[in-house]
């Protein structure tokens, strides 16, 4: 790998395991100095073990790079500011933020508690806001910076038992677009990436029915490290014109996702009544209604 990020400083949240670990190592290989943020928590958010983050930092130093570890929670406003301050204190600058930290609290919607919803939104959506907002003045003042926010096809398309996660991840995509719009005049870019990868988060999905087992067997082929090259390339100077987009990475496949736009319209010169909506408008639009697809219904082929 060429050193596309020479002189840059990158902050990766959830950088101790899975996709975040792969991104942190790839950033370092590309020449970036790295802040590895990881709370060391279980999938449901309980404190567990910060050792993986320190192991990633040690691996980066062993390859001749520079890295520090931060163990703050992205869901906490002050902790997000502290991890950005740690980057400035250690390396004097910050150029890249990768919002990757996440937890799961999967449960069917009619059984989901308020706490299960709030906890997931707090980490994925509020956490992405907290860290991005903490870095925003730095990016603005230096006239550039790159945000990469991890979204998911659970939000972009849909999945069972993930109302909290899906809502948060679709919100992350919208947050990314808003940041891109608001920060473009400062030379700051913001993009979202939906990573397909077998990680401990994916490993927690049910594996009981034949259909579930088949899905899990397919997911196990998805290598988290395959996401990292795209993220590095997206943060390189050669991609400085790319902003406000939603991408997907699935092993050797790279996708550009569509964004909502009107696809069909219905109008009446004298306006609508509830009756005419039922009798005319909805039938006119029905040809383009979307089915209740899940991510697995759309991505039906084996990973390349």
C-alpha positions in Angstrom: 0.0 0.0 0.0 1.3 3.4 -0.9 1.4 6.1 1.8 -1.7 8.0 0.6 -2.3 9.4 4.1 1.3 10.5 4.9 1.2 13.3 7.5 -2.5 12.8 8.3 -4.0 12.0 11.7 -7.0 9.7 11.9 -9.5 9.0 14.7 -11.3 5.6 14.4 -14.0 4.9 16.9 -14.6 1.2 17.7 -11.1 0.6 16.4 -10.2 -2.3 18.6 -12.0 -5.0 16.7 -13.7 -6.0 13.4 -14.0 -3.4 10.7 -12.6 -0.6 13.0 -9.4 -2.7 13.6 -8.9 -3.2 9.9 -9.4 0.4 9.2 -7.0 1.5 11.9 -4.3 -0.8 10.6 -4.8 0.2 7.0 -4.7 3.9 7.9 -1.4 3.4 9.6 0.0 1.4 6.7 -1.0 4.4 4.5 1.0 6.7 6.6 -1.5 8.1 9.0 -1.0 8.5 12.7 -3.9 6.9 14.5 -6.1 7.4 17.5 -7.8 4.1 18.3 -11.0 4.8 20.3 -12.6 1.7 21.9 -14.6 1.5 25.1 -13.9 -2.2 25.3 -17.5 -3.0 25.7 -19.7 -6.0 25.1 -22.2 -5.9 22.2 -24.9 -4.7 24.7 -22.7 -1.9 26.0 -21.3 -3.3 29.2 -17.6 -2.7 30.0 -15.4 -5.7 29.1 -11.9 -5.4 27.9 -9.8 -2.6 26.4 -6.9 -4.9 25.6 -7.8 -5.3 21.8 -7.4 -1.5 21.3 -4.0 -1.6 22.9 -3.1 -4.6 20.7 -4.0 -2.7 17.6 -1.8 0.2 18.8 1.1 -2.2 19.4 0.7 -3.6 16.0 0.8 -0.2 14.4 3.9 0.7 16.4 5.5 -2.6 15.4 5.2 -1.6 11.7 6.9 1.7 12.5 3.7 3.8 12.8 2.3 6.0 15.6 -0.9 5.3 17.6 -2.5 6.1 20.8 -5.6 4.5 22.5 -8.6 6.3 23.9 -11.2 4.4 25.9 -14.0 7.0 26.1 -17.6 6.5 25.1 -18.8 8.1 21.9 -22.2 8.4 23.4 -20.8 11.0 25.9 -20.4 14.5 24.6 -17.4 15.3 26.9 -15.7 12.0 26.1 -16.0 12.7 22.4 -14.4 16.1 22.9 -11.6 14.4 24.9 -10.7 11.9 22.2 -10.4 14.8 19.7 -8.3 16.7 22.2 -6.1 13.6 22.6 -5.4 13.6 18.9 -4.4 17.2 19.0 -2.3 16.7 22.1 -0.5 13.6 20.7 -0.1 14.6 17.1 -0.9 18.3 16.7 -3.7 17.9 14.2 -6.7 15.8 13.1 -7.7 15.1 9.5 -9.9 12.1 9.4 -12.8 10.8 11.6 -14.2 7.3 11.1 -17.4 6.8 13.1 -17.4 3.1 13.5 -18.3 2.3 17.1 -21.5 0.4 17.6 -23.6 -1.9 19.8 -26.6 -4.2 19.2 -29.8 -4.8 21.1 -31.8 -6.8 18.6 -35.4 -7.6 19.5 -38.7 -7.6 17.6 -40.3 -4.2 17.6 -43.4 -5.1 19.7 -41.1 -6.3 22.5 -38.4 -3.6 22.3 -38.0 -1.5 25.4 -37.3 2.2 25.6 -33.8 1.5 27.0 -33.0 -0.9 24.1 -33.9 1.7 21.6 -32.2 4.6 23.4 -28.9 2.7 24.0 -28.4 1.8 20.3 -29.3 5.3 19.1 -27.0 6.8 21.7 -24.0 5.0 20.4 -24.6 4.9 16.6 -26.4 8.2 15.9 -25.7 10.4 18.8 -22.1 9.0 19.0 -21.5 9.9 15.4 -22.8 13.4 16.0 -20.7 13.8 19.2 -17.4 12.9 17.6 -18.1 14.7 14.3 -19.2 17.8 16.1 -16.1 17.7 18.3 -13.9 17.6 15.2 -15.8 20.1 13.2 -14.1 23.3 14.4 -10.7 21.8 13.7 -11.7 20.8 10.2 -13.2 24.2 9.6 -10.2 26.1 10.8 -7.7 24.1 8.8 -9.8 24.2 5.7 -10.3 20.5 5.2 -11.1 17.1 6.7 -12.8 13.8 5.9 -15.6 12.1 7.8 -16.5 8.5 7.1 -19.7 7.3 8.9 -20.6 3.6 9.1 -24.2 3.1 8.1 -25.8 -0.3 7.3 -28.2 -2.0 4.9 -30.3 -2.7 7.9 -31.2 1.0 7.8 -30.9 1.6 4.0 -33.0 -1.5 3.2 -34.3 -3.1 6.3 -34.0 -6.2 8.6 -36.1 -8.0 11.2 -35.7 -7.2 14.9 -33.5 -4.1 14.4 -35.9 -1.1 14.6 -33.4 0.6 16.9 -30.3 -0.2 14.9 -32.0 0.4 11.5 -33.3 3.8 12.7 -29.9 4.8 14.0 -28.1 3.7 10.9 -30.5 5.4 8.5 -30.1 8.5 10.7 -26.3 8.2 10.3 -26.7 8.3 6.5 -28.8 11.5 6.8 -26.3 13.0 9.3 -23.5 12.4 6.9 -25.4 14.2 4.1 -26.2 17.1 6.4 -22.5 17.4 7.4 -21.5 17.3 3.8 -23.9 20.2 2.9 -23.0 22.3 5.9 -19.2 21.8 5.8 -18.6 21.8 2.0 -17.7 25.5 2.0 -14.8 24.7 4.4 -13.4 22.0 2.2 -14.7 19.3 4.5 -16.2 16.1 3.1 -18.5 13.5 4.6 -19.5 10.1 3.3 -21.3 7.1 4.6 -20.2 3.5 4.1 -22.3 0.3 4.7 -19.7 -2.4 5.5 -20.5 -6.1 4.9 -18.3 -8.0 7.3 -18.3 -11.0 9.6 -17.7 -9.5 13.0 -18.7 -10.2 16.6 -21.8 -8.0 16.0 -22.9 -10.1 13.0 -22.0 -13.2 14.9 -24.7 -12.4 17.4 -27.6 -12.9 14.9 -29.9 -15.9 15.3 -28.6 -19.2 13.8 -31.3 -21.7 14.4 -33.6 -22.2 11.3 -32.2 -23.6 8.0 -32.8 -20.1 6.4 -30.8 -18.4 9.2 -28.0 -21.0 9.0 -27.7 -20.4 5.2 -27.5 -16.7 5.8 -24.9 -17.0 8.5 -22.8 -19.3 6.3 -22.8 -16.6 3.6 -22.0 -13.8 6.0 -19.0 -15.8 7.3 -17.4 -15.3 3.9 -17.3 -11.5 4.4 -13.8 -10.4 5.6 -13.8 -7.2 7.7 -10.3 -6.2 6.5 -11.7 -5.9 2.9 -13.6 -2.8 3.9 -10.4 -0.9 5.0 -8.8 -0.1 1.6 -12.0 1.6 0.4 -12.1 3.8 3.6 -8.5 4.7 3.2 -9.0 5.6 -0.5 -12.1 7.7 0.4 -10.0 9.7 2.8 -7.1 10.3 0.4 -6.5 13.6 -1.3 -7.3 12.0 -4.6 -10.9 11.6 -3.4 -11.3 15.1 -2.0 -14.1 15.8 -4.5 -16.3 12.9 -3.2 -18.8 14.0 -0.6 -22.4 13.4 0.4 -22.4 9.8 -0.9 -23.5 6.4 0.5 -21.3 3.5 -0.4 -21.2 -0.2 0.4 -18.2 -2.6 0.5 -18.8 -6.4 0.3 -15.5 -8.2 0.0 -14.3 -7.3 -3.5 -17.5 -5.4 -4.4 -18.0 -1.7 -4.0 -21.5 -0.2 -4.3 -22.8 3.3 -4.7 -26.3 3.5 -3.1 -29.2 5.5 -4.4 -30.7 8.3 -2.3 -34.4 9.0 -2.1 -35.8 10.9 -5.0 -39.4 11.2 -6.3 -40.1 8.4 -8.8 -43.9 8.9 -9.6 -46.4 11.6 -8.9 -50.2 12.0 -8.9 -52.1 15.3 -9.1 -55.6 16.7 -9.4 -56.3 20.2 -10.5 -59.1 20.5 -7.8 -57.1 18.9 -5.0 -57.6 15.7 -3.1 -60.2 14.2 -0.8 -59.6 11.2 1.4 -61.9 9.2 -0.9 -60.0 10.2 -4.1 -56.7 9.4 -2.4 -58.0 5.9 -1.8 -59.7 5.5 -5.2 -57.2 7.3 -7.5 -53.9 8.4 -5.9 -52.8 5.2 -4.2 -53.7 3.0 -7.3 -51.7 5.5 -9.5 -48.6 5.1 -7.3 -48.9 1.4 -6.5 -46.9 0.2 -9.5 -43.8 1.7 -7.8 -44.5 0.6 -4.2 -41.5 -1.1 -2.6 -41.9 -4.6 -1.2 -41.0 -5.3 2.4 -37.5 -6.3 1.5 -34.7 -7.1 3.9 -31.1 -6.7 3.2 -30.8 -10.4 2.4 -33.6 -10.2 -0.2 -31.6 -7.6 -2.1 -28.1 -9.0 -1.8 -29.0 -12.5 -3.0 -25.7 -13.5 -4.6 -22.6 -14.9 -2.9 -19.8 -12.4 -2.0 -17.2 -12.0 -4.7 
